[in-house]
């Protein structure tokens, strides 16, 4: 018989909980989506995500960097520019994120997807 105790449920949910602690935050998904295409400079990334502030973008990039998913690279210039790219761990998320996108297209109404 399956173990449905509180302890067993916590054990099962640890990995998925860690994923959604990071990806459940606003803007994280769109940032990773842009970076899956190619490395991007900060200003380009901000333009690619309408409505995100510089501060929020910087905060989310810092969190993604701390999680080992994004690398910050400084182009000495001139002018000095900062670019971001996914790490191997970040790139490895692509199949799972694409599958979630397909699931959303199939099962979420346009209103639940933000009208897209």
N, C-alpha and C positions, 0 to 999 in steps of 0.2 A: 504494500500500500504506500502511496506517495506521502512524503513528509510535508505537511502544510503548516508546520509550526512557525511562529514569528521568527525564530532563529534561522530556520531553513530559508524563509523568504528573504531575510536580510542577506544571507549568503548568496543567493541567486541574483539579487539585484545590485550587488556591489559594482560590477563592471558597467552595467547600463546606467547606473546612477552617476558614475564618474563621467561618462560620456555626456549625459544630459546636464550635468552641472556646468560643463563648458559650452556645449552646443545649445543649451536652452536659453542662453543669454541673447538678447537682441543684438543683431548685427553680426554675430559670429559666423553664421551660415553664409550670408552674402560675401563676407570677407574671404572665407575659404573658397567659395565658388569662383570668385575672381582670380584668386591665386592658383587655382587648379589649371587655369588656362596658360599662365606664364608668370614669371617674376614681374613685379610691378613697383614703380616708384610711388612714394607716399601720395603725392598730389594726384597721380593717375588713379590710384585706388580710391581716394576720396571722391573724385569725379564719377567713378564707376558705380558708387553707392549713394544715390540721391538721399538727402536727409540726414546723413551721418555727420556729426561734428568732428572737427580735428581731434578734440580731446577724447571723444568716445572711440574714434578709430585708433588713436594712440594707445588707449587703455586696453582695447580688445587685442591689438597686435602684441602688446606686452604680455597679456595672459596667454595668448597662443604660443608666444616664444617660451614662456615659463613652462608650458605643457610639452615643449619639444616638438611643436608642429610647424613653427615658422622661424625662419632665420632672417635677421636684419643685416643688410650689407650696406656699407657706406662706400659710395663712389666719390673718391677724393676730389674730382672735378679739376678746375673750376667749371661750373659751380658745384658746390658740395651737394650731393643728392643721396637720399636713402632709399634703397629698394628692399622689397620683401619677397621671399620665396618660400614654398613649402619644403620641409625637410622630407626625408624618406618616410618617416612616420606620417607626416601630413599627406603625402602623395598616396600612401597606402590606404587612406580613407576614401579615395575616389570611388571605388566600386560600391561601397556601402552607401555613400551619399547619393550616387546616381540611382541606386535601387530605391532609396527613400523617395527620391523625386518621382520615379515611375509609380510608386505606391500612391503618392499624393495625387498624381494625375488621374489615377484610376479611382481612388476612393474618397478624395476630398472634393467637395463642391467648389466651384470657382470663388464663391463668397468666403469659404474657409481658407482658401489659398491666397486671399488678399485681392480677389477680383481679377487675377491674371488668367 
